[in-house]
Amino acid sequence: MNLKQLNKRERILAGCIIVVIVLGGYGLMRLDPKYSDIQRLEQQKQATIKRLATMDIPTEPQEEVEDINKELDDQENALQAIKDSAEQVETTLAPLDSQELKVRISELARDSGVRIRVNEALSPPPLKASKNREYGEIMPPVTAGWIPRMSPGSMFQRPLQRLELDGSYLALRRFIHGLDELPYLVTVVRLNIDKLAIAPLRGGSQILKTELILAL
């Protein structure tokens, strides 16, 4: 059967059916991707709603922003003051392995009336970093003592000098106080005093055997 055998009414009906089929196919081709997009967006929306339901919203800070900024400024000023103080202290320290300072200490001992029996550099063992610290200088706690705190590897490292002196109490006192008059900062980090086994001469002062460890 062909279209020529159909009457006018049947031809119109066939044409309508063809139009419906074409429009339906076109609509399905257009709407199916959109439907997939709608489903994807719906899934994203549901996932966002779940995240919002479990999200912890931070509480509003109690302090005002101005107070926080003022606190930050105070901390920055305190840090700058510490840096300035450290720079001032650094200018009072002798260069590492300063022979001039060692000579001045020997001259001070002679002028103070004490005799140096031993004058040697003290080399404590270097500090070892912990397994969790692979680089950088170590900051030993105050409880570790001054010698470990000034050992190699410490951020406070300084040369240490060990002296053994013989002299009276007054001579030793002059020597220790004279360290403050040297051009560079010298700190006594250990002081041990013992009496010599030899008794003093009649009317003389007791001679003391003294061990001093100085940080130069």
N, CA, C and O of each residue as an XYZ file, in Angstrom:
864
protein
N       0.867     -1.185      0.000
C       0.000      0.000      0.000
C       0.896      1.224      0.000
O       1.879      1.264      0.740
N       0.583      2.214     -0.804
C       1.328      3.463     -0.829
C       0.366      4.595     -0.578
O      -0.845      4.400     -0.476
N       0.949      5.830     -0.476
C       0.131      6.999     -0.128
C      -0.946      7.299     -1.170
O      -1.978      7.884     -0.838
N      -0.716      6.902     -2.435
C      -1.691      7.199     -3.472
C      -2.982      6.418     -3.274
O      -4.051      6.827     -3.728
N      -2.863      5.291     -2.589
C      -4.042      4.469     -2.352
C      -4.840      4.938     -1.138
O      -5.966      4.485     -0.929
N      -4.247      5.880     -0.299
C      -4.944      6.389      0.886
C      -5.782      7.588      0.509
O      -5.439      8.380     -0.369
N      -6.888      7.686      1.205
C      -7.700      8.876      0.979
C      -7.096     10.059      1.724
O      -6.080      9.920      2.405
N      -7.708     11.188      1.596
C      -7.169     12.420      2.177
C      -7.097     12.338      3.680
O      -6.107     12.772      4.269
N      -8.112     11.797      4.321
C      -8.138     11.711      5.794
C      -7.033     10.805      6.297
O      -6.376     11.119      7.290
N      -6.820      9.688      5.627
C      -5.781      8.747      6.059
C      -4.398      9.344      5.855
O      -3.482      9.093      6.638
N      -4.251     10.139      4.794
C      -2.976     10.800      4.573
C      -2.660     11.800      5.684
O      -1.531     11.862      6.171
N      -3.653     12.572      6.075
C      -3.460     13.550      7.165
C      -3.085     12.834      8.452
O      -2.193     13.279      9.174
N      -3.767     11.716      8.746
C      -3.491     10.955      9.970
C      -2.078     10.379      9.933
O      -1.375     10.398     10.944
N      -1.665      9.877      8.795
C      -0.311      9.321      8.668
C       0.731     10.424      8.850
O       1.767     10.227      9.485
N       0.428     11.584      8.278
C       1.369     12.699      8.444
C       1.509     13.111      9.891
O       2.608     13.398     10.365
N       0.355     13.140     10.611
C       0.415     13.505     12.046
C       1.242     12.499     12.827
O       2.014     12.870     13.711
N       1.074     11.208     12.493
C       1.834     10.165     13.209
C       3.334     10.341     12.970
O       4.138     10.208     13.892
N       3.699     10.642     11.724
C       5.127     10.847     11.413
C       5.685     12.040     12.175
O       6.794     11.993     12.709
N       4.882     13.131     12.216
C       5.334     14.329     12.944
C       5.536     14.024     14.413
O       6.514     14.460     15.020
N       4.572     13.247     15.001
C       4.687     12.897     16.426
C       5.932     12.058     16.671
O       6.653     12.268     17.647
N       6.180     11.097     15.771
C       7.366     10.231     15.953
C       8.653     11.058     15.874
O       9.558     10.885     16.689
N       8.726     11.956     14.888
C       9.935     12.786     14.721
C      10.126     13.692     15.918
O      11.226     13.789     16.463
N       9.034     14.372     16.337
C       9.159     15.291     17.478
C       9.481     14.530     18.761
O      10.266     14.996     19.586
N       8.861     13.338     18.926
C       9.151     12.548     20.127
C      10.594     12.098     20.186
O      11.222     12.149     21.243
N      11.129     11.653     19.047
C      12.537     11.239     19.026
C      13.481     12.390     19.292
O      14.472     12.260     20.010
N      13.142     13.541     18.685
C      13.984     14.721     18.914
C      13.956     15.145     20.380
O      14.987     15.468     20.970
N      12.721     15.135     20.969
C      12.599     15.519     22.374
C      13.339     14.561     23.285
O      13.961     14.984     24.259
N      13.275     13.246     22.972
C      13.988     12.259     23.805
C      15.497     12.483     23.728
O      16.205     12.376     24.729
N      15.978     12.795     22.519
C      17.405     13.045     22.382
C      17.843     14.288     23.136
O      18.973     14.340     23.624
N      16.991     15.277     23.244
C      17.344     16.515     23.928
C      17.166     16.408     25.444
O      17.962     16.939     26.218
N      16.105     15.711     25.843
C      15.782     15.695     27.269
C      16.570     14.667     28.055
O      16.780     14.843     29.255
N      17.016     13.585     27.400
C      17.713     12.546     28.149
C      19.016     13.068     28.776
O      19.245     12.787     29.952
N      19.888     13.815     28.065
C      21.087     14.371     28.716
C      20.739     15.352     29.835
O      21.396     15.384     30.875
N      19.689     16.157     29.603
C      19.289     17.110     30.642
C      18.820     16.384     31.891
O      19.077     16.822     33.012
N      18.135     15.279     31.687
C      17.650     14.504     32.837
C      18.831     13.942     33.635
O      18.805     13.906     34.865
N      19.872     13.504     32.906
C      21.071     13.008     33.590
C      21.744     14.117     34.382
O      22.222     13.897     35.495
N      21.778     15.327     33.792
C      22.365     16.464     34.505
C      21.562     16.808     35.749
O      22.120     17.145     36.793
N      20.229     16.716     35.620
C      19.371     17.021     36.772
C      19.634     16.018     37.898
O      19.707     16.403     39.065
N      19.774     14.749     37.558
C      20.060     13.729     38.581
C      21.413     13.979     39.245
O      21.548     13.853     40.462
N      22.412     14.332     38.438
C      23.743     14.591     38.994
C      23.717     15.783     39.946
O      24.305     15.732     41.026
N      23.035     16.853     39.545
C      22.934     18.030     40.411
C      22.171     17.712     41.695
O      22.494     18.235     42.762
N      21.160     16.852     41.587
C      20.401     16.459     42.774
C      21.294     15.687     43.747
O      21.213     15.888     44.959
N      22.136     14.813     43.222
C      23.067     14.069     44.077
C      24.065     15.021     44.754
O      24.367     14.875     45.939
N      24.566     15.986     43.994
C      25.481     16.963     44.583
C      24.795     17.766     45.680
O      25.392     18.054     46.717
N      23.545     18.120     45.445
C      22.801     18.874     46.451
C      22.646     18.078     47.730
O      22.825     18.620     48.821
N      22.313     16.792     47.615
C      22.143     15.946     48.790
C      23.470     15.775     49.549
O      23.497     15.777     50.779
N      24.558     15.629     48.800
C      25.861     15.489     49.446
C      26.235     16.771     50.175
O      26.792     16.715     51.271
N      25.937     17.929     49.584
C      26.226     19.209     50.237
C      25.405     19.373     51.506
O      25.905     19.861     52.519
N      24.140     18.961     51.448
C      23.279     19.053     52.636
C      23.833     18.187     53.769
O      23.801     18.591     54.931
N      24.344     16.990     53.431
C      24.930     16.112     54.456
C      26.176     16.734     55.071
O      26.369     16.670     56.285
N      27.036     17.343     54.226
C      28.244     17.976     54.760
C      27.901     19.142     55.668
O      28.518     19.317     56.718
N      26.931     19.933     55.275
C      26.523     21.068     56.110
C      25.952     20.611     57.440
O      26.117     21.278     58.461
N      25.271     19.456     57.421
C      24.669     18.953     58.663
C      25.721     18.514     59.664
O      25.490     18.602     60.869
N      26.891     18.036     59.191
C      27.944     17.564     60.090
C      29.059     18.578     60.278
O      30.019     18.295     60.995
N      28.968     19.735     59.670
C      30.032     20.730     59.759
C      29.986     21.433     61.112
O      28.921     21.804     61.606
N      31.203     21.608     61.711
C      31.312     22.360     62.961
C      31.538     23.820     62.627
O      32.544     24.187     62.019
N      30.604     24.633     63.025
C      30.714     26.069     62.789
C      31.484     26.678     63.954
O      31.041     26.565     65.097
N      32.642     27.332     63.697
C      33.414     27.905     64.805
C      32.627     28.970     65.545
O      31.856     29.737     64.967
N      32.855     28.982     66.842
C      32.165     29.977     67.660
C      32.755     31.352     67.414
O      33.931     31.487     67.076
N      31.960     32.329     67.580
C      32.399     33.698     67.373
C      33.416     34.086     68.433
O      33.158     33.877     69.618
N      34.570     34.645     68.051
C      35.565     35.016     69.061
C      35.006     36.022     70.051
O      34.266     36.938     69.692
N      35.381     35.824     71.303
C      34.890     36.703     72.342
C      35.587     38.060     72.294
O      35.009     39.086     72.651
N      36.860     38.041     71.837
C      37.608     39.285     71.813
C      37.269     40.082     70.553
O      36.960     39.520     69.502
N      37.335     41.360     70.687
C      37.137     42.224     69.537
C      38.381     42.198     68.660
O      39.477     41.896     69.133
N      38.209     42.511     67.399
C      39.326     42.509     66.462
C      40.394     43.506     66.902
O      41.585     43.241     66.745
N      39.992     44.623     67.440
C      40.963     45.623     67.890
C      41.815     45.081     69.037
O      43.017     45.341     69.098
N      41.191     44.327     69.948
C      41.946     43.751     71.057
C      42.951     42.723     70.551
O      44.080     42.660     71.036
N      42.536     41.911     69.567
C      43.444     40.910     68.999
C      44.620     41.593     68.301
O      45.763     41.161     68.450
N      44.349     42.653     67.541
C      45.425     43.373     66.860
C      46.381     44.011     67.865
O      47.593     44.033     67.648
N      45.831     44.532     68.968
C      46.679     45.144     69.992
C      47.567     44.097     70.650
O      48.741     44.342     70.926
N      46.985     42.924     70.895
C      47.771     41.838     71.486
C      48.896     41.418     70.551
O      50.018     41.169     70.992
N      48.593     41.340     69.258
C      49.603     40.971     68.272
C      50.714     42.015     68.212
O      51.890     41.668     68.110
N      50.345     43.288     68.274
C      51.354     44.357     68.270
C      52.252     44.259     69.493
O      53.464     44.453     69.396
N      51.656     43.957     70.652
C      52.459     43.831     71.883
C      53.462     42.689     71.757
O      54.610     42.825     72.181
N      53.044     41.568     71.179
C      53.955     40.439     71.014
C      55.077     40.771     70.034
O      56.226     40.388     70.250
N      54.744     41.481     68.962
C      55.774     41.865     67.998
C      56.776     42.824     68.634
O      57.977     42.725     68.382
N      56.281     43.763     69.467
C      57.187     44.701     70.144
C      58.088     43.969     71.134
O      59.271     44.288     71.259
N      57.518     42.976     71.842
C      58.323     42.199     72.788
C      59.401     41.414     72.053
O      60.537     41.335     72.521
N      59.054     40.827     70.894
C      60.029     40.074     70.101
C      61.135     40.988     69.591
O      62.303     40.599     69.585
N      60.788     42.183     69.167
C      61.796     43.126     68.691
C      62.718     43.548     69.825
O      63.920     43.716     69.621
N      62.151     43.720     71.035
C      62.975     44.080     72.189
C      63.977     42.974     72.520
O      65.121     43.251     72.881
N      63.538     41.721     72.396
C      64.446     40.598     72.641
C      65.563     40.579     71.605
O      66.722     40.341     71.945
N      65.220     40.827     70.342
C      66.243     40.857     69.292
C      67.251     41.969     69.543
O      68.455     41.764     69.393
N      66.762     43.151     69.927
C      67.664     44.271     70.205
C      68.594     43.947     71.365
O      69.786     44.251     71.324
N      68.027     43.320     72.413
C      68.841     42.949     73.568
C      69.904     41.928     73.188
O      71.045     42.016     73.641
N      69.526     40.950     72.347
C      70.489     39.934     71.917
C      71.614     40.552     71.103
O      72.768     40.140     71.223
N      71.286     41.544     70.271
C      72.318     42.204     69.474
C      73.272     42.984     70.362
O      74.475     43.016     70.101
N      72.746     43.618     71.420
C      73.606     44.348     72.341
C      74.539     43.406     73.092
O      75.716     43.713     73.281
N      74.005     42.240     73.526
C      74.846     41.266     74.224
C      75.919     40.733     73.295
O      77.053     40.511     73.719
N      75.573     40.525     72.028
C      76.523     39.967     71.070
C      77.723     40.883     70.885
O      78.833     40.407     70.648
N      77.516     42.189     70.990
C      78.636     43.125     70.827
C      79.618     43.034     71.980
O      80.765     43.457     71.834
N      79.204     42.491     73.134
C      80.093     42.374     74.294
C      80.843     41.044     74.315
O      81.682     40.831     75.190
N      80.560     40.148     73.374
C      81.211     38.847     73.347
C      82.492     38.906     72.518
O      82.547     39.569     71.483
N      83.517     38.203     72.992
C      84.785     38.155     72.269
C      84.640     37.273     71.040
O      83.803     36.371     71.022
N      85.445     37.523     70.012
C      85.445     36.601     68.867
C      85.843     35.202     69.319
O      86.578     35.035     70.292
N      85.352     34.209     68.603
C      85.697     32.833     68.952
C      87.212     32.643     68.896
O      87.886     33.122     67.984
N      87.726     31.926     69.907
C      89.156     31.648     70.016
C      89.972     32.942     70.075
O      90.993     33.083     69.403
N      89.494     33.885     70.897
C      90.187     35.161     71.036
C      91.423     35.001     71.914
O      91.295     34.742     73.111
N      92.615     35.151     71.343
C      93.853     35.066     72.105
C      94.042     36.313     72.974
O      94.635     36.245     74.051
N      93.535     37.444     72.499
C      93.653     38.678     73.277
C      92.983     38.535     74.638
O      93.546     38.929     75.659
N      91.769     37.964     74.646
C      91.053     37.820     75.902
C      91.777     36.866     76.842
O      91.825     37.115     78.047
N      92.336     35.788     76.324
C      93.061     34.834     77.163
C      94.300     35.487     77.783
O      94.633     35.224     78.938
N      94.973     36.333     77.016
C      96.143     37.030     77.541
C      95.730     38.001     78.650
O      96.415     38.113     79.667
N      94.622     38.693     78.453
C      94.153     39.638     79.465
C      93.759     38.913     80.756
O      93.972     39.440     81.848
N      93.184     37.709     80.640
C      92.837     36.936     81.834
C      94.100     36.542     82.595
O      94.136     36.605     83.823
N      95.137     36.134     81.860
C      96.399     35.779     82.507
C      97.016     36.997     83.191
O      97.524     36.886     84.306
N      96.976     38.157     82.533
C      97.509     39.375     83.147
C      96.708     39.759     84.387
O      97.283     40.210     85.377
N      95.395     39.588     84.344
C      94.555     39.904     85.499
C      94.895     39.000     86.678
O      94.932     39.461     87.819
N      95.144     37.722     86.418
C      95.508     36.796     87.492
C      96.824     37.228     88.144
O      96.950     37.226     89.369
N      97.788     37.592     87.325
C      99.077     38.037     87.866
C      98.917     39.306     88.691
O      99.474     39.411     89.784
N      98.151     40.281     88.169
C      97.965     41.542     88.896
C      97.153     41.352     90.170
O      97.302     42.116     91.123
N      96.286     40.323     90.189
C      95.451     40.086     91.369
C      96.179     39.304     92.449
O      95.688     39.228     93.575
N      97.327     38.725     92.148
C      98.089     37.984     93.142
C      97.753     36.515     93.203
O      98.022     35.875     94.219
N      97.171     35.947     92.148
C      96.901     34.513     92.116
C      97.830     33.870     91.098
O      98.244     34.502     90.127
N      98.146     32.614     91.337
C      99.031     31.880     90.430
C      98.209     30.871     89.633
O      97.445     30.086     90.195
N      98.379     30.909     88.333
C      97.661     29.977     87.463
C      98.490     28.707     87.326
O      99.614     28.742     86.826
N      97.939     27.601     87.765
C      98.612     26.308     87.613
C      98.158     25.582     86.352
O      98.954     24.891     85.715
N      96.888     25.733     85.987
C      96.349     25.100     84.775
C      95.510     26.138     84.040
O      94.677     26.815     84.643
N      95.732     26.256     82.755
C      94.946     27.165     81.914
C      94.736     26.456     80.577
O      95.617     26.448     79.716
N      93.555     25.863     80.422
C      93.310     25.034     79.243
C      91.888     25.230     78.738
O      90.984     25.584     79.494
N      91.714     24.994     77.449
C      90.369     25.057     76.864
C      89.583     23.824     77.288
O      90.107     22.710     77.287
N      88.345     24.030     77.643
C      87.466     22.926     78.021
C      86.594     22.584     76.818
O      85.918     23.448     76.259
N      86.620     21.320     76.434
C      85.861     20.886     75.251
C      84.845     19.831     75.666
O      85.130     18.636     75.582
N      83.669     20.249     76.112
C      82.633     19.269     76.470
C      82.141     18.544     75.229
O      82.256     19.069     74.122
N      81.599     17.351     75.395
C      81.092     16.605     74.215
C      79.960     17.360     73.551
O      79.125     17.955     74.233
N      79.922     17.344     72.233
C      78.843     18.060     71.527
C      77.488     17.435     71.806
O      77.372     16.230     72.027
N      76.481     18.269     71.793
C      75.121     17.794     72.017
C      74.624     17.075     70.770
O      74.941     17.460     69.644
N      73.849     16.038     70.986
C      73.280     15.272     69.886
C      71.792     15.556     69.790
O      71.073     15.537     70.789
N      71.349     15.819     68.578
C      69.929     16.093     68.368
C      69.131     14.810     68.536
O      69.626     13.714     68.269
N      67.897     14.960     68.978
C      67.014     13.811     69.124
C      66.606     13.296     67.756
O      66.848     13.941     66.737
N      65.982     12.123     67.747
C      65.554     11.526     66.480
C      64.542     12.390     65.761
O      64.464     12.367     64.532
N      63.754     13.161     66.523
C      62.720     13.991     65.910
C      63.279     15.322     65.417
O      62.569     16.101     64.782
N      64.565     15.583     65.714
C      65.154     16.861     65.304
C      66.384     16.554     64.476
O      67.393     16.101     65.017
N      66.325     16.786     63.194
C      67.391     16.389     62.295
C      68.286     17.550     61.893
O      69.312     17.327     61.250
N      67.942     18.766     62.243
C      68.752     19.896     61.832
C      68.548     21.035     62.821
O      67.646     21.009     63.659
N      69.424     22.047     62.694
C      69.295     23.218     63.545
C      70.004     23.037     64.880
O      70.399     21.931     65.249
N      70.155     24.150     65.597
C      70.805     24.128     66.891
C      69.827     23.681     67.971
O      68.613     23.844     67.849
N      70.398     23.108     69.040
C      69.591     22.587     70.136
C      69.486     23.653     71.219
O      70.439     24.395     71.462
N      68.333     23.728     71.865
C      68.146     24.636     72.990
C      68.003     23.791     74.261
O      66.897     23.358     74.585
N      69.110     23.549     74.991
C      69.015     22.736     76.203
C      68.187     23.455     77.263
O      68.187     24.685     77.313
N      67.481     22.706     78.111
C      66.715     23.342     79.190
C      67.639     23.939     80.240
O      68.814     23.583     80.322
N      67.100     24.844     81.039
C      67.889     25.490     82.091
C      68.416     24.454     83.075
O      69.511     24.608     83.616
N      67.649     23.411     83.305
C      68.033     22.379     84.275
C      69.249     21.584     83.823
O      69.825     20.848     84.624
N      69.662     21.710     82.549
C      70.807     20.947     82.061
C      72.121     21.473     82.607
O      73.128     20.765     82.570
N      72.135     22.713     83.117
C      73.384     23.303     83.607
C      74.054     24.144     82.541
O      73.767     24.015     81.351
N      74.970     25.024     82.996
C      75.570     25.971     82.067
C      76.536     25.321     81.094
O      76.586     25.718     79.929
N      77.307     24.330     81.536
C      78.284     23.734     80.626
C      77.600     23.020     79.464
O      77.981     23.256     78.318
N      76.601     22.153     79.701
C      75.893     21.567     78.545
C      75.212     22.621     77.673
O      75.139     22.466     76.454
N      74.714     23.686     78.291
C      74.029     24.713     77.501
C      74.984     25.476     76.599
O      74.559     26.055     75.599
N      76.277     25.483     76.939
C      77.263     26.183     76.119
C      78.134     25.227     75.321
O      79.161     25.634     74.779
N      77.742     23.968     75.242
C      78.504     22.964     74.511
C      78.267     23.104     73.011
O      77.292     23.732     72.598
N      79.152     22.522     72.184
C      78.933     22.542     70.729
C      77.591     21.908     70.367
O      77.201     20.879     70.920
N      76.911     22.534     69.445
C      75.586     22.072     69.035
C      74.462     22.819     69.707
O      73.315     22.746     69.268
N      74.786     23.556     70.794
C      73.769     24.344     71.485
C      73.665     25.717     70.843
O      74.648     26.237     70.315
N      72.481     26.300     70.887
C      72.324     27.644     70.352
C      73.018     28.681     71.234
O      73.183     29.829     70.822
N      73.431     28.283     72.462
C      74.145     29.181     73.368
C      75.647     28.892     73.380
O      76.345     29.329     74.295
N      76.149     28.176     72.396
C      77.539     27.727     72.417
C      78.517     28.891     72.558
O      78.431     29.884     71.835
N      79.462     28.747     73.516
C      80.545     29.696     73.708
C      81.815     28.930     74.086
O      81.727     27.831     74.635
N      82.999     29.495     73.800
C      84.238     28.843     74.224
C      84.316     28.790     75.756
O      83.956     29.752     76.434
N      84.781     27.680     76.283
C      84.930     27.494     77.728
C      86.408     27.336     78.062
O      87.139     26.645     77.352
N      86.843     27.971     79.136
C      88.227     27.906     79.575
C      88.269     27.423     81.023
O      87.546     27.937     81.877
N      89.123     26.427     81.296
C      89.259     25.877     82.657
C      90.565     26.364     83.268
O      91.632     26.218     82.672
N      90.471     26.952     84.482
C      91.632     27.466     85.198
C      91.737     26.792     86.554
O      90.728     26.529     87.209
N      92.965     26.515     86.969
C      93.246     26.108     88.345
C      94.170     27.162     88.926
O      95.258     27.408     88.405
N      93.722     27.787     90.020
C      94.427     28.925     90.602
C      94.825     28.624     92.038
O      94.137     27.887     92.744
N      95.944     29.204     92.462
C      96.367     29.197     93.866
C      96.442     30.645     94.325
O      97.057     31.482     93.664
N      95.819     30.935     95.450
C      95.885     32.297     95.968
C      95.044     32.445     97.207
O      94.278     31.547     97.560
N      95.180     33.566     97.864
C      94.390     33.843     99.061
C      92.962     34.208     98.676
O      92.654     34.410     97.501
N      92.106     34.290     99.671
C      90.719     34.654     99.429
C      90.630     36.039     98.802
O      89.877     36.239     97.849
N      91.401     37.010     99.333
C      91.339     38.375     98.809
C      91.859     38.438     97.375
O      91.308     39.156     96.541
N      92.926     37.682     97.091
C      93.460     37.685     95.725
C      92.458     37.071     94.757
O      92.250     37.570     93.652
N      91.837     35.963     95.203
C      90.829     35.327     94.352
C      89.644     36.256     94.123
O      89.091     36.309     93.024
N      89.259     36.982     95.156
C      88.134     37.918     95.027
C      88.476     39.031     94.030
O      87.643     39.407     93.206
N      89.723     39.563     94.110
C      90.136     40.596     93.161
C      90.097     40.072     91.731
O      89.691     40.782     90.810
N      90.519     38.831     91.553
C      90.540     38.257     90.210
C      89.124     38.111     89.654
O      88.859     38.496     88.515
N      88.224     37.559     90.449
C      86.861     37.327     89.950
C      86.164     38.650     89.655
O      85.500     38.785     88.628
N      86.309     39.631     90.551
C      85.681     40.930     90.290
C      86.350     41.643     89.114
O      85.705     42.423     88.413
N      87.636     41.379     88.897
C      88.323     42.003     87.779
C      87.844     41.496     86.433
O      88.011     42.174     85.419
N      87.243     40.298     86.410
C      86.704     39.787     85.140
C      85.637     40.712     84.574
O      85.460     40.795     83.359
N      84.922     41.413     85.464
C      83.879     42.336     84.995
C      84.460     43.560     84.304
O      83.754     44.247     83.567
N      85.747     43.842     84.535
C      86.357     45.032     83.954
C      87.016     44.755     82.605
O      87.518     45.674     81.957
N      87.016     43.494     82.180
C      87.623     43.166     80.889
C      86.776     43.718     79.742
O      85.577     43.937     79.914
N      87.386     43.945     78.575
C      86.625     44.546     77.462
C      85.541     43.642     76.905
O      84.624     44.120     76.237
N      85.628     42.347     77.166
C      84.615     41.414     76.683
C      83.946     40.719     77.869
O      84.495     40.656     78.968
N      82.764     40.210     77.617
C      81.996     39.536     78.657
C      82.624     38.188     78.988
O      82.844     37.360     78.103
N      82.910     37.976     80.266
C      83.428     36.706     80.766
C      82.541     36.284     81.928
O      82.319     37.055     82.862
N      82.036     35.052     81.865
C      81.093     34.569     82.869
C      81.671     33.351     83.585
O      82.183     32.431     82.948
N      81.585     33.355     84.914
C      82.007     32.197     85.697
C      80.848     31.211     85.727
O      79.790     31.513     86.278
N      81.041     30.034     85.138
C      79.971     29.039     85.097
C      80.189     27.919     86.118
O      79.274     27.144     86.395
N      81.410     27.834     86.682
C      81.646     26.855     87.743
C      82.785     27.362     88.616
O      83.771     27.910     88.122
N      82.632     27.169     89.922
C      83.643     27.612     90.887
C      83.747     26.574     91.995
O      82.775     26.309     92.703
N      84.933     25.987     92.140
C      85.211     25.025     93.210
C      86.421     25.516     93.992
O      87.453     25.831     93.401
N      86.303     25.584     95.321
C      87.380     26.089     96.176
C      87.713     25.044     97.235
O      86.823     24.509     97.897
N      89.004     24.762     97.385
C      89.506     23.855     98.428
C      90.729     24.487     99.086
O      91.439     25.286     98.476
N      90.955     24.114    100.333
C      92.171     24.561    101.015
C      93.325     23.660    100.630
O      93.155     22.452    100.465
N      94.504     24.252    100.487
C      95.693     23.449    100.266
C      96.046     22.700    101.548
O      95.789     23.177    102.653
N      96.625     21.548    101.383
C      96.993     20.753    102.555
C      98.091     21.428    103.361
O      98.240     21.142    104.549
N      98.876     22.330    102.734
C      99.974     23.006    103.420
C      99.405     24.121    104.288
O      98.649     24.961    103.800
N      99.755     24.136    105.548
C      99.282     25.185    106.459
C      99.982     26.495    106.123
O     101.145     26.482    105.720
N      99.300     27.619    106.281
C      99.926     28.914    105.980
C     100.987     29.265    107.018
O     100.969     28.756    108.139
N     101.901     30.130    106.632
C     102.897     30.639    107.558
C     102.218     31.490    108.620
O     101.124     32.014    108.410
N     102.883     31.620    109.763
C     102.311     32.415    110.854
C     102.025     33.835    110.371
O     102.904     34.521    109.849
N     100.798     34.250    110.554
C     100.386     35.586    110.136
C     100.031     35.694    108.662
O      99.606     36.752    108.198
N     100.202     34.609    107.932
C      99.881     34.643    106.509
C      98.455     34.168    106.228
O      97.780     33.633    107.108
N      98.018     34.370    105.014
C      96.669     33.971    104.624
C      96.663     32.519    104.138
O      97.647     32.022    103.590
N      95.542     31.868    104.353
C      95.380     30.500    103.868
C      95.321     30.507    102.338
O      94.543     31.253    101.743
N      96.136     29.686    101.719
C      96.143     29.584    100.267
C      95.019     28.640     99.838
O      94.863     27.547    100.384
N      94.255     29.078     98.867
C      93.117     28.292     98.372
C      93.427     27.755     96.987
O      94.009     28.437     96.143
N      93.028     26.532     96.786
C      93.108     25.924     95.457
C      91.740     26.061     94.811
O      90.746     25.560     95.336
N      91.690     26.730     93.687
C      90.409     27.091     93.072
C      90.350     26.585     91.637
O      91.303     26.737     90.872
N      89.239     25.995     91.288
C      88.966     25.610     89.907
C      87.882     26.537     89.360
O      86.804     26.666     89.940
N      88.183     27.168     88.255
C      87.240     28.084     87.614
C      86.994     27.610     86.185
O      87.928     27.239     85.474
N      85.738     27.625     85.777
C      85.400     27.412     84.362
C      84.724     28.683     83.873
O      83.690     29.101     84.395
N      85.324     29.279     82.872
C      84.862     30.560     82.355
C      84.256     30.380     80.979
O      84.764     29.610     80.164
N      83.183     31.082     80.724
C      82.611     31.166     79.387
C      83.092     32.471     78.759
O      82.831     33.554     79.284
N      83.787     32.364     77.644
C      84.403     33.539     77.007
C      83.512     34.092     75.902
O      83.869     35.079     75.258
